[in-house]
Structure formats: structure tokens, C-alpha cells
Amino acid sequence: MSDRGGQGLLARHPRARGRDVLERQKLLQFRGHSVTWLVPLLMLVAIPVVDLNTGGEFRIVSWCVFVAAIAAALCGVRTTALFAVLGVVTYVAADTAWPYQYREGPADFVLVLIGGVLSVLAAAVRVRGERRMLHMRHIAETTRRTVLRPLPPGWGGLDHAAVYLAADADARVGGDFYDIQPGPHGTRVLLGDVQGKGLGAVEAAAALLGTFREAGYHEADLATVAERLEVRMRRHRGHTVALGRADGDRFATAVLLGFPAEEQGVVDVVLFGHEAPLAAGPHGVRRLPHAGGLPLGLAELTSGEPPPVLRAAVAPEETLLLVTDGVTEARDGADAFYPLADDIAAALVREPRTAEPDRLVAYVRDGTLRHCGGRLIDDTTIFAVRRRGAGSTRGDGGDPAGQGMGGMGGLRDMGDVGGGPGTDGDERPERGRLQT
């Protein structure tokens, strides 16, 4: 979430606009307007009507105390206060309409009066909690947007689309990250997932993205980019250990792609303990060649060298799909994993245009949520890229990697996710032409 109009984060605190919370918590709507006030209003009308049409032995006028209580659960503070006053007035009017021997008396009047006051206080506490929750979501979203920069359409000669789904609308910020970096040696793509959640994961993701953007632009050899990512993760861990923090064993899985400027029909792949990308096209789905590699930060457990760079042929109409483990580990009620490749293959048979980045990301998003019933076990990022035709957007500094990257063809997280992916989940789709 960008900081618009030059206002700081605190300037956008929901307290500045009290209606924001209520508008986002609408339970009943009619033509775009909230009508939650109808519920306590109907009860306020029904109680005296029923009371006046029953015998004097059965009085329900004291039920007016529930009117303000219901308003406290659905409406804002002012509306709740209004219904509290109306409840007291209604009680007095309905009770005095009966002969003296059938009146409820001052005890029930005090009950309705105190109940109204307590309801107003309860509404104030509820709205304050909702505002705080929205404020924390603003902070989490702002933090993510600070790490994940917006990607222009056609950036680096690639059509791209992405969606982020949050496993829980109230969960802490996760460590999923991705980016595209054009440069004089081609366009590089990175997607990864830092172990854990919270600011520690965000810091690690930011450190890796910073190194990727510099090394991806300057380094001619993709293996050198991979090596610098590994070193950066180890340096970051050393820094956190020196600070005495408990996340000094953090690591990250990632997939690094390179689209060489001199060859249009190939892609270089480096996997750091991550799921291999899928190539989806009108003729089906296939997994790109891959070699086993440890996550970033763990290479010292073996030879200390980064995983090898593998080159694979990619057809002009094929889209490369990269996902985090929120997709691959999504399970249904029978505890079966989401059959990602098979599902995409079936969709391509029905509609070959599903291979387009925007359609592919949207389809995987919907398929993942459908498979797990909307109950994601981890934050999920779905990222699709493919080369586009000549005349695409130029890269950094007019770099040739931003043009003539081959022929190709990007929905607009959710919070969100979001958002969404989610995200719902909080679902927040973003980037390229896919931004919902």
C-alpha cells in the first residue's frame, strides 16, 4: 500500500475517519448503504407492539434493554447511544400505557437505563478494537509494499502477473517475496519464501531482494547472482545472531530465473530448495529441469557452493509459473495435496488461453482456494512470467534487456489476498495486468 498524498502512516490511522471501520464491517447492505440499524429498530418497534397486545400478566417491555445491546454488536457508538435513548423512552411510554397495577416499576426502568449505558461502552470498546486491527493491517500491508516494489507492465520484456494470499487475515506479515530485474545481461526473476513470519522474515526478504536487484543487474553470470544471494543470507543471519535475536537460524527457499538477452528461446534456472517452476502452454504443462539444492543460508552444510545453473528451452507461448508452498501444500478434507500440474493441464485442454499469465495466476488462485476450502495453511504467492513481443518496456537505464525479449503475451493482492491471496484469506492480487 503506497503512501499517497505525502501523508505518513500515522496520518492514515482509521481514527481520522471513524466511518471507515463501520463501512468495512457492514453486515447488511442495500444499494451500497449499510442498514444494520434496521435490526435494533425492528426490535424496538416489535417489543412495545407485542407488549401492548399481551395480557398484563406477561409483560416484555423490559426487553427494551436488548435493543441497545444488539445495536452495540452491529452499529457504531453514536447509533448505539441513539438506540439506548430510544429504548428508555419506549420503555417509559409503553409501561405508563398500562394501569398502575400492571406496570413494571422503577426496577426494570433502571435495568433498561443501565443496560443502555453499558451497551454504549461496549460499542466504544468494539469499535476501538476494530480500528486498532485495521491500523495493524495497514502497517502490515505498508511493510509488504515497502519490500515488494510495484512492477510496471512489460517490465524487463516480460508479461507478468502475481497474487498474494494471506493464510489468515489477522496473521503477521509473511516472508514471501518476488521481483523482476532487467539488466545488460538479460532479465532475472526471483521468487522465494523466508522461513517464519513477522518482521524478522520481512527483514530477510528485504536483504535478499536488495542483493538480487544489484547483482541481477550487474553480474553477467547467473551463478554469481546465486552465490551472492547465498552469501547475503549468511551475512544477514550473522547480523541477527550478533544482535542476540532468536532467529539466527532463518533460511529461505527460492527459485532464480535468467532470461538471457542473447538467446530468446531459453531460460536459466537455479533452485534453492524450492519447487521447480512449471511451463504451461497450449500443448500442456511440464516441469522445468532442476537439480537438488539447499535453501539459501544452508549451503555451508554441504560444499558451500550454490546449486547449479540449468538451461531449459521455453516455447514462445509458454508461461513460467512460480509458486510458494501455500499452493503446493494446500490440502483438502481428505488431506490430499492440491494437484497443481494436473489441474492446470485439464484447464489448458478446456481453454488454451489459460496459459496467459493473468489467466493462469487467477486460475491457480481459485483452484488453490477451492481445493483447501479457503483454509490456507501458509501465506501463498503465485507468480507467472513469460517473454513478450518486440517493443516492450525498456529495462533500467534503457537497457536492451528490456526490449525484444521474444514473442509473448498478463488480473488485477487480497487483501488482500490479497490478497489478495489473499490472501483473503485476506486476498491481494497485484503486479502487471493482474491487480484485484
C-alpha positions as CSV (number, residue, x, y, z in Angstrom):
1,M,0.0,0.0,0.0
2,S,1.6,3.2,-1.1
3,D,1.8,6.3,1.0
4,R,-0.4,8.6,-1.0
5,G,-0.6,12.4,-0.9
6,G,2.6,12.6,1.1
7,Q,0.8,11.6,4.3
8,G,2.6,9.4,6.8
9,L,1.4,6.1,8.1
10,L,0.0,7.6,11.3
11,A,-1.9,10.2,9.3
12,R,-3.9,7.3,7.8
13,H,-4.9,5.9,11.2
14,P,-8.6,4.9,11.0
15,R,-9.3,7.3,13.9
16,A,-9.1,10.1,11.3
17,R,-12.1,8.7,9.5
18,G,-14.4,7.0,12.0
19,R,-16.7,5.7,9.3
20,D,-14.0,3.5,7.7
21,V,-14.3,0.8,10.4
22,L,-18.1,0.7,10.2
23,E,-18.1,0.7,6.4
24,R,-15.8,-2.3,6.4
25,Q,-17.8,-4.2,9.0
26,K,-21.1,-4.0,7.1
27,L,-23.3,-6.9,7.8
28,L,-26.4,-5.7,5.9
29,Q,-26.4,-3.6,2.8
30,F,-29.0,-2.1,0.5
31,R,-27.8,-0.4,-2.7
32,G,-24.4,0.0,-1.2
33,H,-25.6,1.5,2.1
34,S,-25.4,-0.1,5.5
35,V,-28.7,-1.0,7.0
36,T,-27.5,-2.8,10.1
37,W,-29.6,-0.3,12.1
38,L,-32.7,-2.0,10.9
39,V,-32.2,-4.9,13.2
40,P,-32.4,-3.0,16.5
41,L,-35.1,-0.7,15.0
42,L,-37.4,-3.6,14.2
43,M,-36.9,-5.0,17.7
44,L,-37.6,-1.6,19.2
45,V,-40.9,-1.5,17.3
46,A,-41.8,-5.1,17.9
47,I,-41.4,-5.0,21.7
48,P,-44.0,-2.4,22.6
49,V,-46.4,-3.7,20.0
50,V,-46.2,-7.2,21.4
51,D,-46.3,-5.9,25.0
52,L,-49.5,-3.9,24.4
53,N,-51.2,-6.9,22.8
54,T,-50.5,-9.4,25.6
55,G,-52.1,-9.8,29.0
56,G,-51.0,-7.8,32.0
57,E,-49.6,-11.0,33.5
58,F,-47.0,-11.3,30.8
59,R,-45.0,-8.1,30.2
60,I,-42.0,-7.9,27.9
61,V,-41.4,-4.1,27.8
62,S,-38.2,-4.6,29.9
63,W,-36.8,-6.4,26.8
64,C,-36.0,-2.9,25.5
65,V,-32.7,-3.5,27.2
66,F,-31.8,-5.8,24.3
67,V,-32.2,-3.1,21.7
68,A,-29.1,-1.2,22.7
69,A,-27.2,-4.4,23.2
70,I,-27.9,-5.6,19.7
71,A,-27.0,-2.1,18.3
72,A,-23.7,-2.3,20.2
73,A,-22.8,-5.5,18.3
74,L,-23.8,-4.1,14.9
75,C,-23.6,-0.4,14.8
76,G,-21.3,2.5,15.7
77,V,-21.2,4.3,19.1
78,R,-23.5,7.2,18.1
79,T,-26.1,4.8,16.7
80,T,-25.9,2.7,19.8
81,A,-26.3,5.7,22.0
82,L,-29.4,6.7,20.0
83,F,-31.0,3.3,20.4
84,A,-30.1,3.4,24.1
85,V,-32.1,6.6,24.5
86,L,-35.0,5.3,22.3
87,G,-35.1,2.1,24.4
88,V,-35.5,4.1,27.6
89,V,-38.2,6.4,26.0
90,T,-40.0,3.4,24.6
91,Y,-40.0,1.6,27.9
92,V,-41.4,4.6,29.7
93,A,-44.1,5.2,27.1
94,A,-45.2,1.5,26.9
95,D,-45.1,1.0,30.6
96,T,-47.2,4.0,31.5
97,A,-49.8,3.0,29.0
98,W,-50.8,0.2,31.3
99,P,-52.9,0.6,34.5
100,Y,-50.8,1.2,37.6
101,Q,-51.1,-2.4,38.9
102,Y,-49.6,-3.9,35.8
103,R,-46.6,-1.6,35.4
104,E,-43.1,-3.0,35.7
105,G,-42.0,-0.2,38.0
106,P,-38.6,1.6,38.6
107,A,-36.5,-1.6,38.9
108,D,-36.9,-2.5,35.2
109,F,-36.5,1.1,34.3
110,V,-33.1,1.2,36.0
111,L,-32.3,-2.1,34.2
112,V,-33.1,-0.6,30.8
113,L,-31.2,2.6,31.6
114,I,-28.0,0.8,32.9
115,G,-28.2,-1.7,30.0
116,G,-28.2,1.2,27.5
117,V,-25.2,2.8,29.2
118,L,-23.2,-0.4,29.2
119,S,-24.1,-1.1,25.6
120,V,-22.7,2.3,24.5
121,L,-19.5,1.5,26.4
122,A,-19.4,-2.0,24.8
123,A,-19.8,-0.4,21.3
124,A,-17.0,2.0,22.0
125,V,-14.6,-0.8,23.0
126,R,-15.6,-2.9,20.0
127,V,-15.1,0.0,17.5
128,R,-11.7,0.8,19.1
129,G,-10.6,-2.8,18.7
130,E,-11.7,-2.8,15.1
131,R,-9.8,0.4,14.4
132,R,-6.7,-1.0,16.0
133,M,-7.0,-4.2,13.9
134,L,-7.4,-2.1,10.7
135,H,-4.4,0.0,11.7
136,M,-2.3,-3.1,12.2
137,R,-3.4,-4.3,8.8
138,H,-2.4,-1.0,7.3
139,I,1.1,-1.4,8.9
140,A,1.4,-5.0,7.6
141,E,0.4,-4.0,4.1
142,T,2.6,-1.0,4.1
143,T,5.6,-3.1,5.2
144,R,4.9,-5.6,2.4
145,R,4.7,-2.9,-0.2
146,T,7.9,-1.4,1.0
147,V,9.6,-4.7,0.4
148,L,7.8,-5.7,-2.8
149,R,8.1,-2.8,-5.2
150,P,5.4,-2.3,-7.9
151,L,6.3,-3.9,-11.3
152,P,5.4,-1.9,-14.4
153,P,3.6,-3.8,-17.2
154,G,6.1,-5.4,-19.5
155,W,9.0,-4.8,-17.1
156,G,12.2,-6.3,-18.4
157,G,10.5,-7.6,-21.5
158,L,8.2,-9.9,-19.5
159,D,4.5,-10.1,-19.3
160,H,3.8,-10.9,-15.6
161,A,1.0,-11.4,-13.1
162,A,1.0,-12.2,-9.4
163,V,-1.3,-12.7,-6.5
164,Y,-0.6,-12.9,-2.8
165,L,-3.0,-14.7,-0.4
166,A,-2.6,-14.4,3.3
167,A,-3.2,-17.6,5.3
168,D,-5.0,-15.5,8.0
169,A,-6.5,-12.1,7.7
170,D,-5.0,-11.3,11.2
171,A,-1.7,-13.2,10.7
172,R,1.6,-11.4,10.9
173,V,3.5,-10.4,7.8
174,G,5.0,-13.3,6.0
175,G,8.3,-13.7,4.2
176,D,7.2,-14.3,0.6
177,F,9.0,-12.2,-1.9
178,Y,9.4,-11.8,-5.7
179,D,10.8,-9.4,-8.2
180,I,12.0,-8.8,-11.8
181,Q,15.3,-7.2,-12.5
182,P,16.2,-6.2,-16.1
183,G,19.9,-5.6,-16.8
184,P,22.5,-5.6,-19.6
185,H,22.9,-9.4,-19.4
186,G,19.2,-10.2,-19.6
187,T,16.2,-10.2,-17.3
188,R,16.4,-12.0,-13.9
189,V,13.4,-13.2,-11.9
190,L,13.4,-14.2,-8.2
191,L,10.7,-15.7,-6.1
192,G,11.2,-17.1,-2.6
193,D,9.8,-17.7,0.9
194,V,11.7,-16.9,4.0
195,Q,11.2,-19.3,6.9
196,G,8.9,-18.0,9.6
197,K,6.8,-14.8,9.9
198,G,7.0,-11.4,11.4
199,L,9.5,-8.5,10.9
200,G,12.4,-10.9,11.0
201,A,11.1,-12.7,7.9
202,V,10.5,-9.3,6.2
203,E,14.0,-8.1,7.0
204,A,15.5,-11.2,5.5
205,A,13.3,-10.9,2.4
206,A,14.3,-7.2,2.0
207,A,18.0,-8.1,2.3
208,L,17.7,-10.8,-0.4
209,L,15.8,-8.5,-2.7
210,G,18.3,-5.8,-2.3
211,T,21.1,-8.1,-3.3
212,F,19.1,-9.6,-6.1
213,R,18.4,-6.2,-7.6
214,E,22.1,-5.2,-7.6
215,A,23.6,-8.5,-8.6
216,G,20.9,-9.3,-11.1
217,Y,21.7,-6.1,-12.9
218,H,25.5,-6.1,-12.8
219,E,26.5,-9.7,-12.9
220,A,26.9,-11.4,-16.2
221,D,26.8,-15.0,-14.8
222,L,23.6,-16.2,-13.1
223,A,25.7,-18.5,-11.0
224,T,27.4,-15.4,-9.5
225,V,24.0,-13.9,-8.7
226,A,23.1,-17.2,-7.0
227,E,26.3,-17.1,-5.0
228,R,25.8,-13.6,-3.8
229,L,22.2,-14.4,-2.6
230,E,23.6,-17.3,-0.6
231,V,26.3,-15.1,0.9
232,R,23.8,-12.4,1.7
233,M,21.6,-14.8,3.6
234,R,24.5,-16.0,5.7
235,R,25.6,-12.4,6.4
236,H,22.1,-11.5,7.4
237,R,21.9,-14.4,9.8
238,G,25.3,-13.4,11.3
239,H,24.0,-10.0,11.9
240,T,20.8,-11.2,13.7
241,V,23.0,-13.5,15.8
242,A,25.2,-10.6,16.8
243,L,22.1,-8.7,17.8
244,G,21.2,-11.6,20.1
245,R,18.0,-12.4,18.4
246,A,16.4,-15.8,18.3
247,D,16.0,-16.1,14.5
248,G,19.7,-16.6,13.7
249,D,18.9,-20.0,12.0
250,R,16.5,-18.5,9.5
251,F,16.7,-19.6,5.8
252,A,14.8,-19.1,2.6
253,T,13.7,-21.3,-0.3
254,A,13.9,-19.6,-3.7
255,V,13.9,-20.0,-7.4
256,L,16.1,-17.8,-9.6
257,L,15.4,-17.5,-13.3
258,G,17.5,-15.8,-16.0
259,F,16.3,-14.8,-19.4
260,P,19.4,-14.3,-21.5
261,A,19.5,-11.3,-23.7
262,E,21.3,-13.1,-26.5
263,E,19.0,-16.2,-26.7
264,Q,15.3,-15.9,-26.9
265,G,14.1,-19.4,-26.6
266,V,15.7,-20.5,-23.3
267,V,15.7,-19.8,-19.6
268,D,18.3,-20.5,-16.9
269,V,17.1,-22.0,-13.6
270,V,18.6,-22.1,-10.2
271,L,16.6,-23.8,-7.3
272,F,17.4,-23.2,-3.6
273,G,15.3,-25.9,-2.1
274,H,12.2,-24.6,-3.9
275,E,9.6,-26.2,-6.1
276,A,10.7,-26.2,-9.7
277,P,8.7,-23.8,-12.0
278,L,6.1,-25.2,-14.3
279,A,6.0,-24.3,-18.0
280,A,2.3,-24.0,-19.1
281,G,1.4,-23.6,-22.7
282,P,-1.4,-24.6,-25.1
283,H,0.2,-28.0,-25.5
284,G,0.2,-28.9,-21.8
285,V,2.2,-28.5,-18.6
286,R,5.8,-29.6,-17.9
287,R,8.2,-29.1,-15.0
288,L,11.5,-27.4,-15.9
289,P,14.7,-29.4,-15.3
290,H,16.0,-29.0,-11.8
291,A,18.8,-30.2,-9.6
292,G,18.7,-30.6,-5.9
293,G,19.8,-27.5,-3.9
294,L,19.7,-26.4,-0.3
295,P,17.7,-23.3,0.7
296,L,19.6,-20.0,0.9
297,G,21.7,-19.8,4.0
298,L,22.3,-23.6,4.3
299,A,24.9,-24.2,1.6
300,E,27.6,-24.4,4.2
301,L,26.1,-27.7,5.3
302,T,27.5,-29.3,2.1
303,S,30.2,-28.0,-0.2
304,G,29.3,-24.4,0.4
305,E,28.6,-23.8,-3.3
306,P,25.3,-22.7,-4.7
307,P,23.1,-25.0,-6.8
308,P,24.0,-25.4,-10.4
309,V,22.5,-23.4,-13.2
310,L,20.4,-25.4,-15.6
311,R,19.3,-24.2,-19.0
312,A,15.9,-25.2,-20.4
313,A,14.2,-24.5,-23.7
314,V,10.9,-22.5,-23.5
315,A,8.5,-22.1,-26.3
316,P,7.3,-18.5,-27.1
317,E,3.7,-19.3,-26.0
318,E,4.7,-21.0,-22.7
319,T,4.3,-19.2,-19.4
320,L,6.5,-20.0,-16.4
321,L,4.6,-20.4,-13.1
322,L,6.3,-20.0,-9.8
323,V,4.5,-20.6,-6.5
324,T,5.3,-20.7,-2.8
325,D,4.4,-23.7,-0.6
326,G,1.0,-22.2,0.2
327,V,0.0,-23.7,-3.1
328,T,1.9,-27.0,-3.1
329,E,0.9,-27.8,0.5
330,A,-2.7,-26.8,0.2
331,R,-4.8,-29.8,1.3
332,D,-8.5,-30.8,1.0
333,G,-10.7,-32.5,3.6
334,A,-9.1,-35.9,2.8
335,D,-5.6,-34.5,3.5
336,A,-4.7,-34.7,-0.2
337,F,-2.4,-32.1,-1.7
338,Y,-3.5,-29.8,-4.5
339,P,-2.7,-31.4,-7.8
340,L,-1.3,-28.2,-9.4
341,A,0.1,-29.5,-12.6
342,D,-2.8,-31.9,-13.3
343,D,-5.3,-29.1,-12.6
344,I,-3.6,-26.7,-15.0
345,A,-3.3,-29.3,-17.7
346,A,-7.0,-30.0,-17.5
347,A,-7.7,-26.3,-17.7
348,L,-5.5,-25.9,-20.8
349,V,-7.4,-28.6,-22.6
350,R,-10.6,-26.7,-21.9
351,E,-9.2,-23.3,-22.7
352,P,-5.7,-22.9,-24.2
353,R,-5.7,-19.2,-23.3
354,T,-5.4,-20.2,-19.6
355,A,-1.7,-20.2,-20.3
356,E,-1.7,-16.4,-20.4
357,P,0.0,-15.0,-17.2
358,D,-3.1,-13.2,-15.9
359,R,-5.5,-16.1,-16.6
360,L,-3.0,-18.6,-15.2
361,V,-2.5,-16.8,-11.9
362,A,-6.2,-16.3,-11.5
363,Y,-6.9,-20.0,-12.2
364,V,-4.3,-21.2,-9.8
365,R,-5.5,-18.8,-7.1
366,D,-9.1,-20.0,-7.5
367,G,-8.1,-23.7,-7.7
368,T,-6.0,-23.4,-4.5
369,L,-8.8,-21.8,-2.5
370,R,-11.3,-24.3,-3.9
371,H,-9.1,-27.3,-3.0
372,C,-8.5,-26.3,0.6
373,G,-11.9,-24.8,1.2
374,G,-10.4,-21.4,1.7
375,R,-8.3,-22.6,4.7
376,L,-4.7,-21.8,3.7
377,I,-2.0,-23.2,5.9
378,D,0.6,-20.8,4.8
379,D,0.9,-17.4,3.0
380,T,0.7,-18.0,-0.7
381,T,2.3,-16.2,-3.7
382,I,1.6,-17.1,-7.3
383,F,3.8,-15.5,-9.9
384,A,3.6,-16.1,-13.7
385,V,6.0,-14.6,-16.3
386,R,6.7,-15.0,-20.0
387,R,8.6,-13.1,-22.7
388,R,6.6,-10.6,-24.6
389,G,7.0,-9.3,-28.2
390,A,9.2,-6.6,-29.5
391,G,8.6,-3.0,-28.5
392,S,8.0,-3.9,-24.8
393,T,9.0,-1.6,-21.9
394,R,12.7,-1.0,-21.7
395,G,14.6,-2.0,-18.6
396,D,16.7,0.1,-16.2
397,G,18.6,2.8,-17.9
398,G,17.4,1.9,-21.4
399,D,19.0,-1.5,-21.1
400,P,18.5,-3.7,-24.1
401,A,17.2,-6.5,-21.8
402,G,14.0,-4.5,-21.6
403,Q,13.3,-4.9,-25.3
404,G,12.9,-7.6,-27.9
405,M,12.7,-10.4,-25.4
406,G,10.8,-12.6,-27.8
407,G,7.2,-13.1,-28.6
408,M,4.5,-13.4,-25.9
409,G,1.7,-12.5,-24.1
410,G,-0.7,-10.8,-18.0
411,L,-6.0,-9.5,-13.4
412,R,-5.6,-7.1,-11.2
413,D,-3.4,-8.8,-3.6
414,M,-6.3,-9.9,-1.5
415,G,-6.3,-8.5,0.8
416,D,-5.7,-8.9,0.2
417,V,-5.3,-11.9,-0.6
418,G,-4.7,-10.2,-1.2
419,G,-4.9,-10.5,-1.4
420,G,-5.1,-11.0,-2.1
421,P,-4.0,-14.0,-2.0
422,G,-5.3,-13.2,-0.3
423,T,-4.9,-13.9,0.6
424,D,-8.1,-13.3,1.7
425,G,-7.9,-15.3,3.4
426,D,-7.0,-11.7,3.2
427,E,-6.6,-11.6,-0.9
428,R,-4.4,-9.0,-2.6
429,P,-3.5,-9.8,-6.4
430,E,-1.0,-7.4,-7.9
431,R,1.5,-6.6,-10.4
432,G,1.5,-6.5,-14.2
433,R,-2.0,-6.6,-15.6
434,L,-3.4,-8.7,-12.7
435,Q,-4.3,-6.4,-9.8
436,T,-7.6,-7.1,-8.0
